[in-house]
């Protein structure tokens, strides 16, 4: 089975399901942890879980890990 490499692709978080703050957020895939999971660096930081201690310490999300099916690929890397 040939696995697709998404590193360098521009992606948009799908506006469906949970993680409402991430809906329609755009980012670039910076690493592929597993065949179906990617790490994305957001173009604009995502203000997620504002009322948690983690947010108070680290601020908005600039990088996140999600399953690739949560994204629509806008522009594939070459």
Helices and strands as residue ranges (DSSP letters): E 10-13, G 20-22, E 26-34, E 37-46, H 53-58, E 61-67, G 68-70, E 71-75
